[in-house]
Amino acid sequence: MRYETLPFERIRNLRVDADLTQETVAQVLDIKQNTYSQYELGVLRYPIEALIRLALFYNTSIDYLVGLTDEPKPYERKP
């Protein structure tokens, strides 16, 4: 059983809380499922484009995704 904190655990938690598979989120990012899995595990680093897509998809901020804030509500965005 796994107990260590993952570098991007919030991204995994958002996916699980939304009852989404890695395959579904990978399709949103236009990548393969195994690539997304490596992002969640911290094996690969997320490109900024993927973080932007995830923030828009989950309606949150990049700061929340990477643990810089505990506030999930996104900042006001440009129109």
mmCIF file of the N, C-alpha and C atoms, coordinates in Angstrom:
data_MODEL
# 
_entry.id   MODEL 
# 
loop_
_atom_site.group_PDB 
_atom_site.id 
_atom_site.type_symbol 
_atom_site.label_atom_id 
_atom_site.label_alt_id 
_atom_site.label_comp_id 
_atom_site.label_asym_id 
_atom_site.label_entity_id 
_atom_site.label_seq_id 
_atom_site.pdbx_PDB_ins_code 
_atom_site.Cartn_x 
_atom_site.Cartn_y 
_atom_site.Cartn_z 
_atom_site.occupancy 
_atom_site.B_iso_or_equiv 
_atom_site.pdbx_formal_charge 
_atom_site.auth_seq_id 
_atom_site.auth_comp_id 
_atom_site.auth_asym_id 
_atom_site.auth_atom_id 
_atom_site.pdbx_PDB_model_num 
ATOM 1   N N  . MET A 1 1  ? 0.837   -1.177 0.000   1.00 0.00 ? 1  MET A N  1 
ATOM 2   C CA . MET A 1 1  ? 0.000   0.000  0.000   1.00 0.00 ? 1  MET A CA 1 
ATOM 3   C C  . MET A 1 1  ? 0.883   1.242  0.000   1.00 0.00 ? 1  MET A C  1 
ATOM 4   N N  . ARG A 1 2  ? 0.432   2.278  -0.667  1.00 0.00 ? 2  ARG A N  1 
ATOM 5   C CA . ARG A 1 2  ? 1.200   3.491  -0.861  1.00 0.00 ? 2  ARG A CA 1 
ATOM 6   C C  . ARG A 1 2  ? 0.821   4.553  0.167   1.00 0.00 ? 2  ARG A C  1 
ATOM 7   N N  . TYR A 1 3  ? 1.804   5.151  0.814   1.00 0.00 ? 3  TYR A N  1 
ATOM 8   C CA . TYR A 1 3  ? 1.515   6.153  1.831   1.00 0.00 ? 3  TYR A CA 1 
ATOM 9   C C  . TYR A 1 3  ? 2.184   7.505  1.592   1.00 0.00 ? 3  TYR A C  1 
ATOM 10  N N  . GLU A 1 4  ? 3.164   7.582  0.717   1.00 0.00 ? 4  GLU A N  1 
ATOM 11  C CA . GLU A 1 4  ? 3.850   8.852  0.530   1.00 0.00 ? 4  GLU A CA 1 
ATOM 12  C C  . GLU A 1 4  ? 2.965   9.837  -0.232  1.00 0.00 ? 4  GLU A C  1 
ATOM 13  N N  . THR A 1 5  ? 3.206   11.116 0.007   1.00 0.00 ? 5  THR A N  1 
ATOM 14  C CA . THR A 1 5  ? 2.455   12.158 -0.681  1.00 0.00 ? 5  THR A CA 1 
ATOM 15  C C  . THR A 1 5  ? 3.019   12.323 -2.084  1.00 0.00 ? 5  THR A C  1 
ATOM 16  N N  . LEU A 1 6  ? 2.125   12.347 -3.044  1.00 0.00 ? 6  LEU A N  1 
ATOM 17  C CA . LEU A 1 6  ? 2.550   12.533 -4.430  1.00 0.00 ? 6  LEU A CA 1 
ATOM 18  C C  . LEU A 1 6  ? 2.762   14.015 -4.694  1.00 0.00 ? 6  LEU A C  1 
ATOM 19  N N  . PRO A 1 7  ? 3.694   14.360 -5.591  1.00 0.00 ? 7  PRO A N  1 
ATOM 20  C CA . PRO A 1 7  ? 3.979   15.764 -5.865  1.00 0.00 ? 7  PRO A CA 1 
ATOM 21  C C  . PRO A 1 7  ? 2.744   16.538 -6.339  1.00 0.00 ? 7  PRO A C  1 
ATOM 22  N N  . PHE A 1 8  ? 1.903   15.904 -7.120  1.00 0.00 ? 8  PHE A N  1 
ATOM 23  C CA . PHE A 1 8  ? 0.716   16.579 -7.640  1.00 0.00 ? 8  PHE A CA 1 
ATOM 24  C C  . PHE A 1 8  ? -0.535  15.816 -7.225  1.00 0.00 ? 8  PHE A C  1 
ATOM 25  N N  . GLU A 1 9  ? -0.624  15.519 -5.934  1.00 0.00 ? 9  GLU A N  1 
ATOM 26  C CA . GLU A 1 9  ? -1.726  14.725 -5.401  1.00 0.00 ? 9  GLU A CA 1 
ATOM 27  C C  . GLU A 1 9  ? -3.086  15.381 -5.641  1.00 0.00 ? 9  GLU A C  1 
ATOM 28  N N  . ARG A 1 10 ? -3.124  16.708 -5.651  1.00 0.00 ? 10 ARG A N  1 
ATOM 29  C CA . ARG A 1 10 ? -4.402  17.384 -5.876  1.00 0.00 ? 10 ARG A CA 1 
ATOM 30  C C  . ARG A 1 10 ? -4.966  17.075 -7.251  1.00 0.00 ? 10 ARG A C  1 
ATOM 31  N N  . ILE A 1 11 ? -4.110  16.950 -8.224  1.00 0.00 ? 11 ILE A N  1 
ATOM 32  C CA . ILE A 1 11 ? -4.580  16.658 -9.578  1.00 0.00 ? 11 ILE A CA 1 
ATOM 33  C C  . ILE A 1 11 ? -5.215  15.274 -9.609  1.00 0.00 ? 11 ILE A C  1 
ATOM 34  N N  . ARG A 1 12 ? -4.595  14.332 -8.932  1.00 0.00 ? 12 ARG A N  1 
ATOM 35  C CA . ARG A 1 12 ? -5.180  12.995 -8.841  1.00 0.00 ? 12 ARG A CA 1 
ATOM 36  C C  . ARG A 1 12 ? -6.480  13.039 -8.059  1.00 0.00 ? 12 ARG A C  1 
ATOM 37  N N  . ASN A 1 13 ? -6.486  13.762 -6.938  1.00 0.00 ? 13 ASN A N  1 
ATOM 38  C CA . ASN A 1 13 ? -7.684  13.828 -6.110  1.00 0.00 ? 13 ASN A CA 1 
ATOM 39  C C  . ASN A 1 13 ? -8.860  14.468 -6.850  1.00 0.00 ? 13 ASN A C  1 
ATOM 40  N N  . LEU A 1 14 ? -8.598  15.508 -7.631  1.00 0.00 ? 14 LEU A N  1 
ATOM 41  C CA . LEU A 1 14 ? -9.666  16.125 -8.415  1.00 0.00 ? 14 LEU A CA 1 
ATOM 42  C C  . LEU A 1 14 ? -10.245 15.129 -9.411  1.00 0.00 ? 14 LEU A C  1 
ATOM 43  N N  . ARG A 1 15 ? -9.391  14.350 -10.031 1.00 0.00 ? 15 ARG A N  1 
ATOM 44  C CA . ARG A 1 15 ? -9.845  13.348 -11.006 1.00 0.00 ? 15 ARG A CA 1 
ATOM 45  C C  . ARG A 1 15 ? -10.690 12.285 -10.315 1.00 0.00 ? 15 ARG A C  1 
ATOM 46  N N  . VAL A 1 16 ? -10.197 11.772 -9.204  1.00 0.00 ? 16 VAL A N  1 
ATOM 47  C CA . VAL A 1 16 ? -10.912 10.716 -8.474  1.00 0.00 ? 16 VAL A CA 1 
ATOM 48  C C  . VAL A 1 16 ? -12.246 11.250 -7.934  1.00 0.00 ? 16 VAL A C  1 
ATOM 49  N N  . ASP A 1 17 ? -12.236 12.460 -7.373  1.00 0.00 ? 17 ASP A N  1 
ATOM 50  C CA . ASP A 1 17 ? -13.466 13.044 -6.831  1.00 0.00 ? 17 ASP A CA 1 
ATOM 51  C C  . ASP A 1 17 ? -14.524 13.252 -7.915  1.00 0.00 ? 17 ASP A C  1 
ATOM 52  N N  . ALA A 1 18 ? -14.083 13.484 -9.139  1.00 0.00 ? 18 ALA A N  1 
ATOM 53  C CA . ALA A 1 18 ? -15.010 13.664 -10.264 1.00 0.00 ? 18 ALA A CA 1 
ATOM 54  C C  . ALA A 1 18 ? -15.377 12.334 -10.919 1.00 0.00 ? 18 ALA A C  1 
ATOM 55  N N  . ASP A 1 19 ? -14.905 11.230 -10.346 1.00 0.00 ? 19 ASP A N  1 
ATOM 56  C CA . ASP A 1 19 ? -15.156 9.886  -10.898 1.00 0.00 ? 19 ASP A CA 1 
ATOM 57  C C  . ASP A 1 19 ? -14.707 9.762  -12.352 1.00 0.00 ? 19 ASP A C  1 
ATOM 58  N N  . LEU A 1 20 ? -13.531 10.314 -12.626 1.00 0.00 ? 20 LEU A N  1 
ATOM 59  C CA . LEU A 1 20 ? -12.971 10.248 -13.974 1.00 0.00 ? 20 LEU A CA 1 
ATOM 60  C C  . LEU A 1 20 ? -11.822 9.254  -14.007 1.00 0.00 ? 20 LEU A C  1 
ATOM 61  N N  . THR A 1 21 ? -11.637 8.636  -15.150 1.00 0.00 ? 21 THR A N  1 
ATOM 62  C CA . THR A 1 21 ? -10.489 7.748  -15.329 1.00 0.00 ? 21 THR A CA 1 
ATOM 63  C C  . THR A 1 21 ? -9.303  8.560  -15.837 1.00 0.00 ? 21 THR A C  1 
ATOM 64  N N  . GLN A 1 22 ? -8.135  7.982  -15.706 1.00 0.00 ? 22 GLN A N  1 
ATOM 65  C CA . GLN A 1 22 ? -6.948  8.626  -16.283 1.00 0.00 ? 22 GLN A CA 1 
ATOM 66  C C  . GLN A 1 22 ? -7.118  8.766  -17.789 1.00 0.00 ? 22 GLN A C  1 
ATOM 67  N N  . GLU A 1 23 ? -7.743  7.799  -18.415 1.00 0.00 ? 23 GLU A N  1 
ATOM 68  C CA . GLU A 1 23 ? -7.956  7.841  -19.864 1.00 0.00 ? 23 GLU A CA 1 
ATOM 69  C C  . GLU A 1 23 ? -8.798  9.058  -20.252 1.00 0.00 ? 23 GLU A C  1 
ATOM 70  N N  . THR A 1 24 ? -9.834  9.333  -19.478 1.00 0.00 ? 24 THR A N  1 
ATOM 71  C CA . THR A 1 24 ? -10.705 10.477 -19.766 1.00 0.00 ? 24 THR A CA 1 
ATOM 72  C C  . THR A 1 24 ? -9.932  11.789 -19.688 1.00 0.00 ? 24 THR A C  1 
ATOM 73  N N  . VAL A 1 25 ? -9.171  11.965 -18.625 1.00 0.00 ? 25 VAL A N  1 
ATOM 74  C CA . VAL A 1 25 ? -8.403  13.205 -18.459 1.00 0.00 ? 25 VAL A CA 1 
ATOM 75  C C  . VAL A 1 25 ? -7.299  13.280 -19.511 1.00 0.00 ? 25 VAL A C  1 
ATOM 76  N N  . ALA A 1 26 ? -6.709  12.165 -19.846 1.00 0.00 ? 26 ALA A N  1 
ATOM 77  C CA . ALA A 1 26 ? -5.691  12.141 -20.898 1.00 0.00 ? 26 ALA A CA 1 
ATOM 78  C C  . ALA A 1 26 ? -6.284  12.616 -22.221 1.00 0.00 ? 26 ALA A C  1 
ATOM 79  N N  . GLN A 1 27 ? -7.523  12.246 -22.498 1.00 0.00 ? 27 GLN A N  1 
ATOM 80  C CA . GLN A 1 27 ? -8.180  12.704 -23.730 1.00 0.00 ? 27 GLN A CA 1 
ATOM 81  C C  . GLN A 1 27 ? -8.382  14.215 -23.711 1.00 0.00 ? 27 GLN A C  1 
ATOM 82  N N  . VAL A 1 28 ? -8.719  14.761 -22.541 1.00 0.00 ? 28 VAL A N  1 
ATOM 83  C CA . VAL A 1 28 ? -8.874  16.216 -22.408 1.00 0.00 ? 28 VAL A CA 1 
ATOM 84  C C  . VAL A 1 28 ? -7.550  16.909 -22.730 1.00 0.00 ? 28 VAL A C  1 
ATOM 85  N N  . LEU A 1 29 ? -6.458  16.294 -22.296 1.00 0.00 ? 29 LEU A N  1 
ATOM 86  C CA . LEU A 1 29 ? -5.126  16.877 -22.519 1.00 0.00 ? 29 LEU A CA 1 
ATOM 87  C C  . LEU A 1 29 ? -4.533  16.502 -23.876 1.00 0.00 ? 29 LEU A C  1 
ATOM 88  N N  . ASP A 1 30 ? -5.218  15.606 -24.593 1.00 0.00 ? 30 ASP A N  1 
ATOM 89  C CA . ASP A 1 30 ? -4.753  15.124 -25.894 1.00 0.00 ? 30 ASP A CA 1 
ATOM 90  C C  . ASP A 1 30 ? -3.389  14.427 -25.774 1.00 0.00 ? 30 ASP A C  1 
ATOM 91  N N  . ILE A 1 31 ? -3.301  13.548 -24.763 1.00 0.00 ? 31 ILE A N  1 
ATOM 92  C CA . ILE A 1 31 ? -2.099  12.751 -24.545 1.00 0.00 ? 31 ILE A CA 1 
ATOM 93  C C  . ILE A 1 31 ? -2.520  11.305 -24.297 1.00 0.00 ? 31 ILE A C  1 
ATOM 94  N N  . LYS A 1 32 ? -1.550  10.415 -24.217 1.00 0.00 ? 32 LYS A N  1 
ATOM 95  C CA . LYS A 1 32 ? -1.830  9.015  -23.915 1.00 0.00 ? 32 LYS A CA 1 
ATOM 96  C C  . LYS A 1 32 ? -2.037  8.831  -22.418 1.00 0.00 ? 32 LYS A C  1 
ATOM 97  N N  . GLN A 1 33 ? -2.797  7.798  -22.065 1.00 0.00 ? 33 GLN A N  1 
ATOM 98  C CA . GLN A 1 33 ? -3.100  7.530  -20.661 1.00 0.00 ? 33 GLN A CA 1 
ATOM 99  C C  . GLN A 1 33 ? -1.839  7.284  -19.859 1.00 0.00 ? 33 GLN A C  1 
ATOM 100 N N  . ASN A 1 34 ? -0.879  6.547  -20.420 1.00 0.00 ? 34 ASN A N  1 
ATOM 101 C CA . ASN A 1 34 ? 0.335   6.257  -19.650 1.00 0.00 ? 34 ASN A CA 1 
ATOM 102 C C  . ASN A 1 34 ? 1.152   7.531  -19.388 1.00 0.00 ? 34 ASN A C  1 
ATOM 103 N N  . THR A 1 35 ? 1.094   8.487  -20.293 1.00 0.00 ? 35 THR A N  1 
ATOM 104 C CA . THR A 1 35 ? 1.769   9.779  -20.072 1.00 0.00 ? 35 THR A CA 1 
ATOM 105 C C  . THR A 1 35 ? 1.093   10.514 -18.925 1.00 0.00 ? 35 THR A C  1 
ATOM 106 N N  . TYR A 1 36 ? -0.238  10.523 -18.936 1.00 0.00 ? 36 TYR A N  1 
ATOM 107 C CA . TYR A 1 36 ? -0.970  11.174 -17.848 1.00 0.00 ? 36 TYR A CA 1 
ATOM 108 C C  . TYR A 1 36 ? -0.658  10.505 -16.509 1.00 0.00 ? 36 TYR A C  1 
ATOM 109 N N  . SER A 1 37 ? -0.608  9.198  -16.502 1.00 0.00 ? 37 SER A N  1 
ATOM 110 C CA . SER A 1 37 ? -0.285  8.457  -15.282 1.00 0.00 ? 37 SER A CA 1 
ATOM 111 C C  . SER A 1 37 ? 1.074   8.891  -14.740 1.00 0.00 ? 37 SER A C  1 
ATOM 112 N N  . GLN A 1 38 ? 2.027   9.066  -15.623 1.00 0.00 ? 38 GLN A N  1 
ATOM 113 C CA . GLN A 1 38 ? 3.364   9.496  -15.201 1.00 0.00 ? 38 GLN A CA 1 
ATOM 114 C C  . GLN A 1 38 ? 3.339   10.926 -14.665 1.00 0.00 ? 38 GLN A C  1 
ATOM 115 N N  . TYR A 1 39 ? 2.457   11.771 -15.184 1.00 0.00 ? 39 TYR A N  1 
ATOM 116 C CA . TYR A 1 39 ? 2.277   13.112 -14.631 1.00 0.00 ? 39 TYR A CA 1 
ATOM 117 C C  . TYR A 1 39 ? 1.768   13.022 -13.195 1.00 0.00 ? 39 TYR A C  1 
ATOM 118 N N  . GLU A 1 40 ? 0.725   12.212 -12.992 1.00 0.00 ? 40 GLU A N  1 
ATOM 119 C CA . GLU A 1 40 ? 0.144   12.087 -11.650 1.00 0.00 ? 40 GLU A CA 1 
ATOM 120 C C  . GLU A 1 40 ? 1.141   11.556 -10.634 1.00 0.00 ? 40 GLU A C  1 
ATOM 121 N N  . LEU A 1 41 ? 1.989   10.653 -11.065 1.00 0.00 ? 41 LEU A N  1 
ATOM 122 C CA . LEU A 1 41 ? 2.968   10.049 -10.157 1.00 0.00 ? 41 LEU A CA 1 
ATOM 123 C C  . LEU A 1 41 ? 4.193   10.926 -9.943  1.00 0.00 ? 41 LEU A C  1 
ATOM 124 N N  . GLY A 1 42 ? 4.337   11.969 -10.740 1.00 0.00 ? 42 GLY A N  1 
ATOM 125 C CA . GLY A 1 42 ? 5.489   12.845 -10.620 1.00 0.00 ? 42 GLY A CA 1 
ATOM 126 C C  . GLY A 1 42 ? 6.711   12.352 -11.368 1.00 0.00 ? 42 GLY A C  1 
ATOM 127 N N  . VAL A 1 43 ? 6.542   11.322 -12.199 1.00 0.00 ? 43 VAL A N  1 
ATOM 128 C CA . VAL A 1 43 ? 7.656   10.806 -13.003 1.00 0.00 ? 43 VAL A CA 1 
ATOM 129 C C  . VAL A 1 43 ? 7.994   11.806 -14.103 1.00 0.00 ? 43 VAL A C  1 
ATOM 130 N N  . LEU A 1 44 ? 6.960   12.385 -14.720 1.00 0.00 ? 44 LEU A N  1 
ATOM 131 C CA . LEU A 1 44 ? 7.127   13.431 -15.728 1.00 0.00 ? 44 LEU A CA 1 
ATOM 132 C C  . LEU A 1 44 ? 6.568   14.735 -15.181 1.00 0.00 ? 44 LEU A C  1 
ATOM 133 N N  . ARG A 1 45 ? 7.136   15.842 -15.608 1.00 0.00 ? 45 ARG A N  1 
ATOM 134 C CA . ARG A 1 45 ? 6.631   17.149 -15.212 1.00 0.00 ? 45 ARG A CA 1 
ATOM 135 C C  . ARG A 1 45 ? 5.522   17.585 -16.173 1.00 0.00 ? 45 ARG A C  1 
ATOM 136 N N  . TYR A 1 46 ? 4.521   18.229 -15.612 1.00 0.00 ? 46 TYR A N  1 
ATOM 137 C CA . TYR A 1 46 ? 3.437   18.764 -16.431 1.00 0.00 ? 46 TYR A CA 1 
ATOM 138 C C  . TYR A 1 46 ? 3.945   19.942 -17.244 1.00 0.00 ? 46 TYR A C  1 
ATOM 139 N N  . PRO A 1 47 ? 3.670   19.957 -18.541 1.00 0.00 ? 47 PRO A N  1 
ATOM 140 C CA . PRO A 1 47 ? 3.942   21.187 -19.299 1.00 0.00 ? 47 PRO A CA 1 
ATOM 141 C C  . PRO A 1 47 ? 2.900   22.243 -18.907 1.00 0.00 ? 47 PRO A C  1 
ATOM 142 N N  . ILE A 1 48 ? 3.243   23.497 -19.020 1.00 0.00 ? 48 ILE A N  1 
ATOM 143 C CA . ILE A 1 48 ? 2.336   24.575 -18.622 1.00 0.00 ? 48 ILE A CA 1 
ATOM 144 C C  . ILE A 1 48 ? 1.011   24.490 -19.382 1.00 0.00 ? 48 ILE A C  1 
ATOM 145 N N  . GLU A 1 49 ? 1.046   24.057 -20.634 1.00 0.00 ? 49 GLU A N  1 
ATOM 146 C CA . GLU A 1 49 ? -0.185  23.936 -21.420 1.00 0.00 ? 49 GLU A CA 1 
ATOM 147 C C  . GLU A 1 49 ? -1.143  22.929 -20.764 1.00 0.00 ? 49 GLU A C  1 
ATOM 148 N N  . ALA A 1 50 ? -0.605  21.842 -20.225 1.00 0.00 ? 50 ALA A N  1 
ATOM 149 C CA . ALA A 1 50 ? -1.428  20.835 -19.563 1.00 0.00 ? 50 ALA A CA 1 
ATOM 150 C C  . ALA A 1 50 ? -2.016  21.403 -18.271 1.00 0.00 ? 50 ALA A C  1 
ATOM 151 N N  . LEU A 1 51 ? -1.236  22.157 -17.524 1.00 0.00 ? 51 LEU A N  1 
ATOM 152 C CA . LEU A 1 51 ? -1.745  22.763 -16.292 1.00 0.00 ? 51 LEU A CA 1 
ATOM 153 C C  . LEU A 1 51 ? -2.867  23.752 -16.589 1.00 0.00 ? 51 LEU A C  1 
ATOM 154 N N  . ILE A 1 52 ? -2.712  24.520 -17.653 1.00 0.00 ? 52 ILE A N  1 
ATOM 155 C CA . ILE A 1 52 ? -3.764  25.472 -18.041 1.00 0.00 ? 52 ILE A CA 1 
ATOM 156 C C  . ILE A 1 52 ? -5.039  24.713 -18.386 1.00 0.00 ? 52 ILE A C  1 
ATOM 157 N N  . ARG A 1 53 ? -4.908  23.668 -19.185 1.00 0.00 ? 53 ARG A N  1 
ATOM 158 C CA . ARG A 1 53 ? -6.090  22.878 -19.561 1.00 0.00 ? 53 ARG A CA 1 
ATOM 159 C C  . ARG A 1 53 ? -6.758  22.250 -18.343 1.00 0.00 ? 53 ARG A C  1 
ATOM 160 N N  . LEU A 1 54 ? -5.943  21.738 -17.422 1.00 0.00 ? 54 LEU A N  1 
ATOM 161 C CA . LEU A 1 54 ? -6.502  21.120 -16.220 1.00 0.00 ? 54 LEU A CA 1 
ATOM 162 C C  . LEU A 1 54 ? -7.204  22.160 -15.344 1.00 0.00 ? 54 LEU A C  1 
ATOM 163 N N  . ALA A 1 55 ? -6.612  23.328 -15.197 1.00 0.00 ? 55 ALA A N  1 
ATOM 164 C CA . ALA A 1 55 ? -7.234  24.383 -14.392 1.00 0.00 ? 55 ALA A CA 1 
ATOM 165 C C  . ALA A 1 55 ? -8.581  24.787 -14.994 1.00 0.00 ? 55 ALA A C  1 
ATOM 166 N N  . LEU A 1 56 ? -8.640  24.914 -16.303 1.00 0.00 ? 56 LEU A N  1 
ATOM 167 C CA . LEU A 1 56 ? -9.903  25.250 -16.966 1.00 0.00 ? 56 LEU A CA 1 
ATOM 168 C C  . LEU A 1 56 ? -10.903 24.100 -16.846 1.00 0.00 ? 56 LEU A C  1 
ATOM 169 N N  . PHE A 1 57 ? -10.439 22.879 -17.028 1.00 0.00 ? 57 PHE A N  1 
ATOM 170 C CA . PHE A 1 57 ? -11.296 21.703 -16.974 1.00 0.00 ? 57 PHE A CA 1 
ATOM 171 C C  . PHE A 1 57 ? -11.923 21.533 -15.592 1.00 0.00 ? 57 PHE A C  1 
ATOM 172 N N  . TYR A 1 58 ? -11.119 21.689 -14.544 1.00 0.00 ? 58 TYR A N  1 
ATOM 173 C CA . TYR A 1 58 ? -11.607 21.527 -13.171 1.00 0.00 ? 58 TYR A CA 1 
ATOM 174 C C  . TYR A 1 58 ? -12.125 22.830 -12.567 1.00 0.00 ? 58 TYR A C  1 
ATOM 175 N N  . ASN A 1 59 ? -12.083 23.920 -13.341 1.00 0.00 ? 59 ASN A N  1 
ATOM 176 C CA . ASN A 1 59 ? -12.520 25.240 -12.886 1.00 0.00 ? 59 ASN A CA 1 
ATOM 177 C C  . ASN A 1 59 ? -11.835 25.631 -11.582 1.00 0.00 ? 59 ASN A C  1 
ATOM 178 N N  . THR A 1 60 ? -10.521 25.603 -11.603 1.00 0.00 ? 60 THR A N  1 
ATOM 179 C CA . THR A 1 60 ? -9.711  25.984 -10.456 1.00 0.00 ? 60 THR A CA 1 
ATOM 180 C C  . THR A 1 60 ? -8.499  26.754 -10.961 1.00 0.00 ? 60 THR A C  1 
ATOM 181 N N  . SER A 1 61 ? -7.556  27.046 -10.081 1.00 0.00 ? 61 SER A N  1 
ATOM 182 C CA . SER A 1 61 ? -6.349  27.769 -10.486 1.00 0.00 ? 61 SER A CA 1 
ATOM 183 C C  . SER A 1 61 ? -5.154  26.818 -10.553 1.00 0.00 ? 61 SER A C  1 
ATOM 184 N N  . ILE A 1 62 ? -4.156  27.225 -11.298 1.00 0.00 ? 62 ILE A N  1 
ATOM 185 C CA . ILE A 1 62 ? -2.918  26.448 -11.348 1.00 0.00 ? 62 ILE A CA 1 
ATOM 186 C C  . ILE A 1 62 ? -2.270  26.434 -9.968  1.00 0.00 ? 62 ILE A C  1 
ATOM 187 N N  . ASP A 1 63 ? -2.359  27.550 -9.254  1.00 0.00 ? 63 ASP A N  1 
ATOM 188 C CA . ASP A 1 63 ? -1.801  27.590 -7.895  1.00 0.00 ? 63 ASP A CA 1 
ATOM 189 C C  . ASP A 1 63 ? -2.410  26.495 -7.022  1.00 0.00 ? 63 ASP A C  1 
ATOM 190 N N  . TYR A 1 64 ? -3.704  26.275 -7.147  1.00 0.00 ? 64 TYR A N  1 
ATOM 191 C CA . TYR A 1 64 ? -4.354  25.220 -6.371  1.00 0.00 ? 64 TYR A CA 1 
ATOM 192 C C  . TYR A 1 64 ? -3.865  23.845 -6.827  1.00 0.00 ? 64 TYR A C  1 
ATOM 193 N N  . LEU A 1 65 ? -3.757  23.651 -8.130  1.00 0.00 ? 65 LEU A N  1 
ATOM 194 C CA . LEU A 1 65 ? -3.327  22.357 -8.658  1.00 0.00 ? 65 LEU A CA 1 
ATOM 195 C C  . LEU A 1 65 ? -1.955  21.946 -8.138  1.00 0.00 ? 65 LEU A C  1 
ATOM 196 N N  . VAL A 1 66 ? -1.058  22.910 -8.010  1.00 0.00 ? 66 VAL A N  1 
ATOM 197 C CA . VAL A 1 66 ? 0.313   22.577 -7.612  1.00 0.00 ? 66 VAL A CA 1 
ATOM 198 C C  . VAL A 1 66 ? 0.581   22.815 -6.126  1.00 0.00 ? 66 VAL A C  1 
ATOM 199 N N  . GLY A 1 67 ? -0.480  23.151 -5.368  1.00 0.00 ? 67 GLY A N  1 
ATOM 200 C CA . GLY A 1 67 ? -0.333  23.249 -3.920  1.00 0.00 ? 67 GLY A CA 1 
ATOM 201 C C  . GLY A 1 67 ? 0.170   24.566 -3.379  1.00 0.00 ? 67 GLY A C  1 
ATOM 202 N N  . LEU A 1 68 ? 0.109   25.636 -4.174  1.00 0.00 ? 68 LEU A N  1 
ATOM 203 C CA . LEU A 1 68 ? 0.556   26.941 -3.687  1.00 0.00 ? 68 LEU A CA 1 
ATOM 204 C C  . LEU A 1 68 ? -0.526  27.670 -2.909  1.00 0.00 ? 68 LEU A C  1 
ATOM 205 N N  . THR A 1 69 ? -1.766  27.209 -3.016  1.00 0.00 ? 69 THR A N  1 
ATOM 206 C CA . THR A 1 69 ? -2.881  27.761 -2.256  1.00 0.00 ? 69 THR A CA 1 
ATOM 207 C C  . THR A 1 69 ? -3.843  26.631 -1.910  1.00 0.00 ? 69 THR A C  1 
ATOM 208 N N  . ASP A 1 70 ? -4.603  26.833 -0.858  1.00 0.00 ? 70 ASP A N  1 
ATOM 209 C CA . ASP A 1 70 ? -5.627  25.864 -0.489  1.00 0.00 ? 70 ASP A CA 1 
ATOM 210 C C  . ASP A 1 70 ? -7.005  26.299 -0.974  1.00 0.00 ? 70 ASP A C  1 
ATOM 211 N N  . GLU A 1 71 ? -7.064  27.416 -1.675  1.00 0.00 ? 71 GLU A N  1 
ATOM 212 C CA . GLU A 1 71 ? -8.324  27.958 -2.183  1.00 0.00 ? 71 GLU A CA 1 
ATOM 213 C C  . GLU A 1 71 ? -8.583  27.412 -3.595  1.00 0.00 ? 71 GLU A C  1 
ATOM 214 N N  . PRO A 1 72 ? -9.575  26.518 -3.739  1.00 0.00 ? 72 PRO A N  1 
ATOM 215 C CA . PRO A 1 72 ? -9.823  25.928 -5.058  1.00 0.00 ? 72 PRO A CA 1 
ATOM 216 C C  . PRO A 1 72 ? -10.509 26.867 -6.047  1.00 0.00 ? 72 PRO A C  1 
ATOM 217 N N  . LYS A 1 73 ? -11.152 27.935 -5.540  1.00 0.00 ? 73 LYS A N  1 
ATOM 218 C CA . LYS A 1 73 ? -11.844 28.868 -6.430  1.00 0.00 ? 73 LYS A CA 1 
ATOM 219 C C  . LYS A 1 73 ? -10.817 29.586 -7.309  1.00 0.00 ? 73 LYS A C  1 
ATOM 220 N N  . PRO A 1 74 ? -11.066 29.627 -8.617  1.00 0.00 ? 74 PRO A N  1 
ATOM 221 C CA . PRO A 1 74 ? -10.085 30.270 -9.502  1.00 0.00 ? 74 PRO A CA 1 
ATOM 222 C C  . PRO A 1 74 ? -10.113 31.788 -9.361  1.00 0.00 ? 74 PRO A C  1 
ATOM 223 N N  . TYR A 1 75 ? -9.022  32.409 -9.756  1.00 0.00 ? 75 TYR A N  1 
ATOM 224 C CA . TYR A 1 75 ? -8.943  33.854 -9.822  1.00 0.00 ? 75 TYR A CA 1 
ATOM 225 C C  . TYR A 1 75 ? -9.856  34.335 -10.942 1.00 0.00 ? 75 TYR A C  1 
ATOM 226 N N  . GLU A 1 76 ? -10.156 35.626 -10.937 1.00 0.00 ? 76 GLU A N  1 
ATOM 227 C CA . GLU A 1 76 ? -10.915 36.187 -12.045 1.00 0.00 ? 76 GLU A CA 1 
ATOM 228 C C  . GLU A 1 76 ? -10.078 36.070 -13.309 1.00 0.00 ? 76 GLU A C  1 
ATOM 229 N N  . ARG A 1 77 ? -10.695 35.570 -14.353 1.00 0.00 ? 77 ARG A N  1 
ATOM 230 C CA . ARG A 1 77 ? -9.981  35.341 -15.611 1.00 0.00 ? 77 ARG A CA 1 
ATOM 231 C C  . ARG A 1 77 ? -10.324 36.389 -16.637 1.00 0.00 ? 77 ARG A C  1 
ATOM 232 N N  . LYS A 1 78 ? -9.418  36.573 -17.579 1.00 0.00 ? 78 LYS A N  1 
ATOM 233 C CA . LYS A 1 78 ? -9.678  37.481 -18.689 1.00 0.00 ? 78 LYS A CA 1 
ATOM 234 C C  . LYS A 1 78 ? -10.815 36.907 -19.539 1.00 0.00 ? 78 LYS A C  1 
ATOM 235 N N  . PRO A 1 79 ? -11.631 37.797 -20.109 1.00 0.00 ? 79 PRO A N  1 
ATOM 236 C CA . PRO A 1 79 ? -12.737 37.313 -20.968 1.00 0.00 ? 79 PRO A CA 1 
ATOM 237 C C  . PRO A 1 79 ? -12.237 36.721 -22.271 1.00 0.00 ? 79 PRO A C  1 
# 
